[in-house]
Amino acid sequence: METILKINNLSKNYGNIRAIQDVSFEVKKGEVYGILGPNGSGKTTTLAVVLGILQANGGNFQWFGEPFTKQIRRRIGSLVETPNFYPYLTLWENLKIVAKIKDAPEDDINYALGVANLLKRKHTNFGHLSLGMKQRMSMASVLIGNPEVLVLDEPTNGLDPEGFAEVRHIIQAQAQEGKTIILASHILDEVEKVCSHAAILKSGELIANGKVGELLSTDETVYIQAEKLGELMVLIQDSDLATNVYKEEEDLAVVLKSIYKPTDLSKFCYEKGYPLSKIVVKKQSLEDQFLQLVK
Amino acid sequence: MKKLFTLERIKALSYPAFKTLMIIHFVLFFLVVLVVSRWHITVPGFSIKGLYQFPNIWTFFPWVASWFNIFLTIVLITLVGNEFSFRTFRQNVIDGLSRSDLITGKLLFIFTIAIYTFMMVLIAVLIFGLINTKDITFNMMLDHSYLLFVYFIQAIGYMTLGLLFAMLFRNTALSIILFILYFPVEGIIRLFFKQEARRFFPLKIISNLTPRPEVLTMASETDYTGPTGTSQLDFSEIGILPEELPLGLTVLIATGYIGFFIAISIILINKRNL
């Protein structure tokens, strides 16, 4: 499958502050790729560098297997951080500027406003829009010129649930049309519902990447108690049973591999001479797993 | 180029502050030249009408208009400052413009505004000059008309300096305040230099492109103009006017300063984060 974006050991500093460090990942054609991480993890910086807004201090990146150029930029529709438009211009005038820059036909403006459900507001000044409308306006501008790739940084930022759903619907519709989408977000639910693949950033470093289903699986977590919990923890860690074992208050939390069941764990402990005094099974939420990853 | 021009046109013409400042600029200029034309000098032998006749009008009108270049520069700083405040420079780059395009667009804007003010003064010169000059000849009409082109360079000079301030400080209010403050600041700095060196400072050079008209000579009803077309009353000699650089050299140095302001602006936009 064609590689759309390849990032190699990308680094960016703001003075002495390290924003991203040696970040590498690839986005393939047709993927909806999430860049997930808490605030300040380097998501926006990563996108700003690959869009040529910021200069990298190290590493490199390629779009469509080529260095980033003005021509390549036109194949990408981007929304970075807050919507940046001229508040004194109407939506139509603002999008006319975008269309001019992208050498796109003016017909695209009405199409984009239609998709973003803003056609009736085309003669309203951008400064008079609500936050949700501004975010939808950003989505409209991204669609001008029918780009192959959409790069969206926190597209649902500050939206109410209705606005969130509307923007998500637009993204999903574009994904169904076969567009490659790169979506940065700190909202796990957003990434889970929309993305096929994801990279997780923490303090500017890439800590995991791959398919969303594999990164954030809904494996069962078994909370157990027994005598000599420390020894049992080492035994379980050395076994093939679990993907993760950690102490949580008085319990030992064991994230079982999907092929094992809690009864397998109970049997293992009993056979090793550590009969369990408590066993509680919980499905670990995606949020728990994400927080664990970025802890 | 055409695309960049269109972009600047959309950005400027729909901006209320742009329209207001341009109207103020236009009205103030015509108001000043109209009001001054109505003045009556009570000194016998002198009439204000001399300033409104060819060829004196080619000196007087660009000099009056030069005072209003500050409006044009404020318009320019406002528009560039807005690009930083609204983060639209950043968005324009995201959408596909290069950083060089951003500067080129603003230079096109400066050029267009300079053409506008050139045309404004030209029309005013023709209207007032034709009304007030008796026994007009074509040669008389064109004499000293090159001063209008020098005024054009001056307008570009002020606006490129404004562009540099806007690029440096990235904030409309701060850039305008510092630009205005730069006038007295440069004046004070000049005092620390010898008379010879003072004439080479940027604002001094740019403002000297439209030198203060020799009002006493021009307003005099006695013809002091010699066969060479120059005034026989040399006020510099008696210390009324300071001796300045020749106009040709001033134009050359001013062009150098304009190039310098543009070069620094290009470096700033290429090196700094948007």
Interface residues (C-beta under 8 A of the other chain):
Chain A: L51 G52 I53 L54 Q55 K70 R73 R74 S78 V80 T82 N84 F85 Y86 P87 Y88 L89 T90 E93 K96 I97 V98 K100 I101 K102 D103 S141
Chain B: K3 T6 L7 I10 K11 S14 Y15 P16 N82 F86 R87 T88 R90 Q91 N92 V93 I94 D95 G96 L97 S98 N273 L274
